[in-house]
Amino acid sequence: MTATSPPSPPSLPSPPRRTSHVLVRVHDLHRAVQDFRAAGFVVAYATAPESKALHAHVWFPQGPVIELLTTPLGARWMRLPVDLRFGRGAGDRMVRWARQDEGFCDLALLVEHAELAGVTRRLADDGVPCGRAVHWTRRRPDGGETRFAFSYPRAGRLPFLVTPYDPPQHPSGVRHPNGARALTRIVLGVHPDDLPAVRHLAGDAPDLLLEEAPVTAVRAVHLAGLTRPPDPALLHGAVLRPADDLPAPPTTHGKGTSTS
């Protein structure tokens, strides 16, 4: 009798990727912080000193958050140095942030720290090359440090990967005056050519609603607890809707089964 090899185990689909944060590009961070607070959100600067901060967060007790960001002076001409520091493809992303108008500019997907290198290798094998994992530390206004790592896909409009913040920063006691309790749905417009890569990156992420669009970009965010949409004049281009104000499911970009 001829010995035979045992059958190979079936390949398992990648687990659904959770969203870390939605990024909103603003021209003047301090004005944007004031306006979001006027719209009923609690907003916290991400770094110290606050006068020089480039990032601020709208936190919720759990789940995805909103990050307001501005870019350094001259960022639109920094493609090469950013590529050298953060990996190939990062420069195009930074330049796009710097040149675009206010509004949603990116989407970050969570990957556990120990898995980041392996995930980026698998993505490269699947035709979605990413830059190297960058380990980063921020000094918070309270004096503590926040550590995390991230990796940018070389295609500058695809969502990027980030590890959970260490230490965790979701404040259990945060209460937004406008009633917002959680970010429940992100509407992501996806160009048809980007759809396979988005599915490799995100899997069947439960908080993403994919819609066919001319350009891959976040289009809207839905928040549980809002009684009415905030004043758009205070949101610097972001589109924030009550969670029960969901559009009809898309017909061409339903997520279906992940192709990962």
Buried (B, 14 or more C-beta within 10 A) or exposed (E): EEEEEEEEEEEEEBEBBBBBBBBBBBEEBBEBBEBBBEBBBBBBBBBBEBEEBBBBBBBBEEBBBBBBBBBEEEBBEBBEEBBEEBBBBBBBBBBBBBEBEBBBBBBBBBBEBEEBBEBBEBBEEBEBBBBBBBEEEBEBEEEEEBBBBBBBBBBBBBBBBBBBBEEEBEEEEBEBEBBBBBBBBBBBBBBEEBBBBBBBBBBBBEBBBBBEBEEBBBBBBBBBBBEEBBEEEBBBBBBBBBBEEBEEEBEEBEBEEBBB
